[in-house]
Amino acid sequence: MPNVLVLVRHGESEWNKLNLFTGWRDPDLTEQGVKEAKAAGQRIKAQGLQFDVAYTSVLKRAQRTLDFILAEIGQTGLITHKDQALNERDYGELSGLNKDDARKKWGKEQVHIWRRSFDIPPPGGESLKDTATRVLPYFEASVRPELTAGRRVIVAAHGNSLRALIMHLEGLSGEEILKRELATGVPIIYTLDAKGGIAGRKDLVA
């Protein structure tokens, strides 16, 4: 099955569990997150998929998710590129704060605007538009050529870096992508046509 791109958000992290803004901070996976990553690998294996190259961020929750997936499909030695271009959105001053505490400090409406606006960043952080500005050039320069050559690619990253990528791949507006929820540890399989367009999509839910 050539011309395949698989995207997967990391499994549950320690800070996801604590309801904290994470961003570029580097918490590990929870026990549940490890289970989600292994289950993702099992679902990919059930599809008969193998990969030619992998990409991930420089954050351990994404890297470890990828490691567990590759172990499940018997590809622990796969060539893997790690780059901060695929990191989660930087939440700036919100990073490390409990989301309820952030609402108390700045107000529920303001925090909602920062979380769900395409181009309004939190103090010292990135908007989704800013995140796309670093994710998409990296994808086009590094990942797209692999796909064009017919190679099978897996990307393990984060909710917002993947949203930026999905928006680009599916031609969605900023408003449309903000409505797209990405569950932890759920692989998304894209098949691509000869021109690199999306020919099909399949979410490997439990």
C-alpha positions in Angstrom: 0.0 0.0 0.0 2.2 2.9 -1.2 1.4 6.6 -0.9 0.1 6.3 2.7 0.4 8.9 5.4 -0.6 8.0 9.0 -1.0 10.7 11.6 -1.4 9.9 15.3 -1.7 12.2 18.3 0.4 11.0 21.3 -1.3 9.0 24.0 -2.5 10.6 27.2 0.2 12.6 29.0 0.6 13.3 32.7 -0.5 16.9 32.1 -3.5 15.9 30.0 -4.6 13.9 33.0 -4.1 16.9 35.3 -6.0 19.2 32.9 -2.9 21.4 32.4 -1.9 23.5 29.4 1.1 21.6 28.1 2.5 23.2 24.9 6.3 22.8 24.7 6.6 21.5 28.2 7.7 17.8 28.3 5.7 15.5 30.5 5.7 11.8 29.9 2.9 9.5 29.0 0.6 8.2 31.7 -0.1 4.4 32.1 -3.2 5.0 30.1 -1.2 6.9 27.5 1.1 3.9 27.1 -1.9 1.6 26.6 -3.3 4.0 24.0 0.0 4.0 22.1 0.3 0.2 22.1 -3.4 -0.1 21.0 -2.7 2.3 18.2 0.2 0.1 17.1 -2.0 -3.0 17.2 -4.7 -1.3 15.1 -2.1 -0.3 12.5 -0.7 -3.8 12.5 -4.2 -5.2 11.9 -4.3 -3.1 8.7 -1.1 -4.8 7.4 0.7 -1.5 7.4 4.5 -1.1 7.4 6.4 2.2 7.0 9.4 3.5 5.2 10.1 6.5 7.4 8.7 8.2 10.6 8.5 11.7 11.8 7.9 13.1 15.3 8.5 16.1 17.5 11.2 16.7 20.0 8.8 16.1 22.9 8.9 12.7 24.7 5.1 12.1 24.8 5.1 12.0 20.9 8.4 10.1 20.7 7.4 7.4 23.1 4.0 7.0 21.4 5.9 6.4 18.2 8.3 4.0 19.9 5.4 1.9 21.2 3.7 1.9 17.8 6.8 0.8 16.0 7.4 -2.0 18.6 3.9 -3.3 18.0 4.4 -3.5 14.2 7.9 -4.9 14.5 9.7 -1.8 13.1 11.8 -0.6 16.0 14.7 0.3 13.8 12.7 2.5 11.4 14.5 5.7 10.3 12.9 8.5 12.4 13.3 12.2 12.0 12.6 14.4 15.1 12.0 18.1 14.7 10.6 20.9 16.9 8.6 22.1 13.8 6.2 19.2 14.8 5.9 20.3 18.5 2.6 21.2 20.1 1.4 24.7 19.9 3.3 26.9 22.4 0.8 28.1 25.1 3.1 30.7 26.4 2.1 32.0 29.9 -0.7 29.4 30.0 1.8 26.5 30.0 1.7 24.5 33.2 -1.5 26.1 34.4 -4.6 24.2 35.2 -7.3 25.2 32.7 -9.7 26.1 35.5 -7.1 28.3 37.2 -6.4 30.0 33.9 -10.1 30.8 33.6 -10.1 32.3 37.1 -7.1 34.5 36.2 -8.1 35.8 32.8 -11.8 35.0 32.6 -13.6 32.1 30.9 -14.3 34.1 27.7 -10.7 35.2 27.2 -9.3 31.7 27.7 -11.9 30.3 25.3 -10.8 32.9 22.7 -7.2 31.8 23.1 -8.0 28.1 22.8 -10.5 28.3 20.0 -9.5 31.2 17.8 -7.4 30.5 14.7 -5.1 33.6 14.9 -5.3 35.0 18.4 -2.4 33.7 20.6 -2.2 33.5 24.4 0.3 35.8 26.0 3.8 34.8 24.9 2.5 31.9 23.0 1.3 30.7 19.5 -2.0 30.7 17.8 -3.0 27.8 15.6 -2.1 30.0 12.6 1.4 30.5 14.1 1.7 26.7 14.6 0.8 26.1 11.0 3.4 28.6 9.9 6.1 26.3 11.2 4.5 22.9 10.6 3.5 23.3 7.0 6.9 24.4 5.5 8.5 21.5 7.3 5.9 19.1 6.0 6.3 20.3 2.4 10.1 20.3 2.5 10.7 17.0 4.4 7.6 14.8 4.4 5.9 15.6 1.1 8.9 14.4 -1.0 8.8 11.0 0.7 5.1 10.7 -0.1 5.6 11.8 -3.7 8.2 9.1 -4.0 5.6 6.5 -3.0 6.9 5.9 0.5 4.7 5.1 3.5 5.0 7.7 6.2 3.9 7.9 9.9 3.9 11.1 11.9 3.4 11.0 15.6 2.8 14.5 17.0 0.3 16.7 18.9 -3.3 17.9 18.8 -2.5 21.3 17.3 0.5 20.5 15.1 -1.7 17.8 13.6 -4.7 20.1 13.3 -2.5 22.5 11.2 -1.4 19.6 9.0 -5.0 18.2 8.6 -6.2 21.7 7.7 -3.6 21.8 4.9 -4.2 18.3 3.7 -8.0 18.5 3.6 -8.3 22.1 2.5 -10.2 23.2 5.7 -10.7 26.7 6.9 -9.4 27.9 10.3 -12.9 27.8 11.7 -13.5 24.3 10.4 -10.3 22.8 11.8 -11.0 24.2 15.2 -14.1 22.1 15.4 -12.1 18.9 14.7 -11.3 16.9 17.8 -8.3 14.6 17.7 -8.4 11.8 20.3 -5.2 10.7 21.9 -3.7 7.5 20.3 -6.1 7.3 17.4 -4.3 6.7 14.1 -5.6 8.5 11.0 -4.8 6.8 7.7 -4.7 9.0 4.5 -4.3 7.4 1.1 -2.9 9.8 -1.5 -3.5 9.9 -5.3 -0.7 10.3 -7.9 -0.8 14.1 -7.5 -0.5 14.0 -3.7 -4.1 14.8 -3.1 -6.3 13.0 -0.5 -7.9 9.9 -2.1 -9.2 8.5 1.2 -9.2 8.8 5.0 -9.8 6.2 7.7 -9.7 6.8 11.5 -8.7 3.7 13.4 -10.9 4.1 16.4 -11.3 1.3 19.0 
